[in-house]
């Protein structure tokens, strides 16, 4: 049957993130965010330096896709596409940053989700040694990456096609936001789900049952990963919020 949802509010995903951020300040939980934060900080310096160095080139390259027969509309199209291109570059930056950091920090994120769930429910997930958790969580990350890539390539092609059709480029942005929110929800809520060894397909069905709650959670996380400096703290907050989401919606039942 369908699982219970967090609440009927479309902003309940945001509420879970807010509660998760508060939980990270708990004395018994703070120590578990040190390694993820350190990983995030190092990768933030690398990714942001690359973004600054390549930003103008990326915008120029994207605008270079305007076909020659539309040269007489270049200035007009550039004015329309400029905000979209900036958003797209930041979206790719945030998406790439999130994927890389999560791949490296997956075992530590799983451990953080486990400790937060135990704190919330006083019933920890089934025990597992770190030695067995590391290869299993890395394998799960690769499974998610394949899902994101295999579906994402179709989404990207669709967005590129729509981006060059006047009037439909707004739809392209909406598709990008919806896909990004969905993948961010999967990425982070998978940590508590994987601690219960929930099948990946079952996780996707579960998130589909949550409706707008899933997209409000994933959309907020996606926005946070796009903002330099904020994205340093986005990962542990998202893991904590995802665990709250999982527990509140009865994902562990």
N, C-alpha and C positions, 0 to 999 in steps of 0.2 A: 504494500500500500504506500501511499504518499506520506512522506515524513512531515512532522510539524514544521512550520516556518518560524523564523526568529520572532517576527511580529508582523503586523499588517502594514506598518509604516514603510514607505519606500526608502526612508533614510536610516533604517535599522542597521544596515551594513556600516554606515558611518558611526553609529552608536557603539557598535562592537569594536571598531578601531579606537574610539575614544576610551572605552573601558580597558582595552588592551594596553594602551599607552600608560594608563594609570597603574596597571598591574606591574609594568616593567620597573616601576619605582619601588616596588615592595622589596625590603631588605633581603628576603630569601630568593628573589628572582633576579636581582640586578647583576649578579656575577655571571649569569648565563648569557648575557648580551655582550660581554666584553669582546669575545673572539669575533662574532658577527660584525660588531661595530668596527673593530680593527681592520677586518677584511674590506668592509665597505669604504673605510677612509682611504685605504691605499688605492683601491680601484676607482674611487671618486677622483683622486688626483690624476690618475692616468686617463680616465675617460673624459673628464672635463677639459684637460689640457688638449686632448685630441679634438674635442668638439670646437674649442676656441680656434684652433689652428686651421680646421677644415670647414668651418661654418660658411664663410663667404663662398668658398669653392663649391660646396654642396648646393647652395642656393642657385649659383650660376649654372651648375651642371643640370639642375632640375629644370630651370627656365630654358636651357638649351634644347630641351625636348619639344619646344613649340615648333611646329612644322613651318617650313619656309614660306608656304603659301599664306601663312597668317602673320607674316612680318609686319604688314601695315597695321596690325592690331597689337603689336608687341607691347607697347607702353600700357595700353589698356589691360591686356591680359596679365602683364607683370604686376600691375596694381591690384588686380583681383587675386592673382595666385600667390603674391608675396606673403600675406598672412597665413595662407594654407601651407605654403612651403616651410615657413618658420615652424608652424605647429607640427608638420610632418617630420622635420629634422629633430625637433625636441622629442617627438614620440619615439622615433627610432633610437635616439640617445637613451631615453628612459627605459625602453623595452630591452635594448642591448645590455644596459647597465644591470637591470634586474635579472636577466637570464644568466649572465656571467657570475654575478655575486651569489645567486642561489645555487648554481652548480658547485661552486667552491665551498659554500657554507652549509650545504644541505644537511650533513650529519648534525651540525650544531643547531640548526633550525629545528630539526626533529627533536633534539634533546630539549630545546627551549619550549616547544609545544607540549612535550610530555610533562615538564615541570609545571607549566601553567595549568594544564588540565588537572593535574594532581592537586594543585592549589585550589582550583575552583570546585572540584567534585569530591576531593579527599579520597578519590579512587584512581590511582594511576593506571595508564594503559598497561597491557601485558608487558612484563619485564623483558628486556633485551640488552645484551651486552653491546658495548660500543664497537667491538670487533665485528659483530655480525650486522650492526646497524649501518656502518659506513658503506660496505659494498651494496647493501640492499637499497639504501637511500640514493646512492649515486646511480644505481640501475634505474630507479624510479625517475630520477631527474632526466636521464636519457630517454626514457619512455615519454615523458612530457615534452621534451624537446622535439622528438619525432612527431608527436601529435601537433605541436605548434607549427612546425615546419611544413608538414604535409598538407595541413589545412590552410596555413597562413599564406603559402605561395599562391593559392587560388584567390584568397582575399586580396593580396597585394596586386595581382594582375587585374582583378576587377576594379580596384581603387585607381590604378594607373589609367585604365581605359576611361573610367568615369571622370577623372580629373581633367581630361582634355576635351570634355563635352560641355560647352557653356550651359549653365543652369543645373547641371548634374554634379558639379564638383562639390557642392555642399553635401550631396548624398554620399559621396566618397568619404568625406570627413566623418559623417555619422557612422558609416560602416567600420571605419578604422577605430573609432572610439568604442563601439559596441564589441568588436573583436578584441581590442586591447583589454577592456574591462572583463570580458569572459576569461581570457587567458590569465590575467592577474588573479582572478578569483580561484581558478584551478591551481595556479602555481602555489598559492599560500595556504588555501584550505586543504590542500593535499597533505600538508605536514601532519596535522592531527589525524587526518583520515588514514594516512600511511602508517601512523603509529598503531592503528587498529588493524593494519593490513587489509584495508578496504580495497577492493579491486578498482582499477582506474575507471572502468566503464561505470561501475556503481557510483563512483564519486561524481562523474559527469551527470548521471541521472539525478543524483541527490541535489546537485547545484541547480539543475533545471527545475526541480520542484520548488526551489526557493524564490524563483521569479526575480522580481525587481531587487530583492535583498541582495542577490548575487551580484547584480550589476552596480548597485550603489556601493557595495564593498569594493569590488574590483576596479570600478571607475575612480574611486578616491585613492586607492593604492597607485593606480596608473598615473594619476595627476601628481602624486607625491614623488614618484620616481623621475618625473620630467623636470623637477625643480632642483637645480644645483644646491648643495648643502642640505636641503631637506631630505634628499634621497639617501644621504648617509644614514639617517635614522629610520627611513621608510621600511627597511627589511625587518628589523626586530619588532617594530610596531605592528607591521602587517602579520607577522607570525603570531603575535600575541592576540591581535584582533581576530584572526582566523580561528584560533583555538576557542575564543569566546563564542564566535559564530557557530562553530561545530558543536560545542557543549549546549548552547542555548536552543539550538534547533534539534537537539536529540540525535545528532549524527552518530554518536557512539552507541546508539541503541539498535 
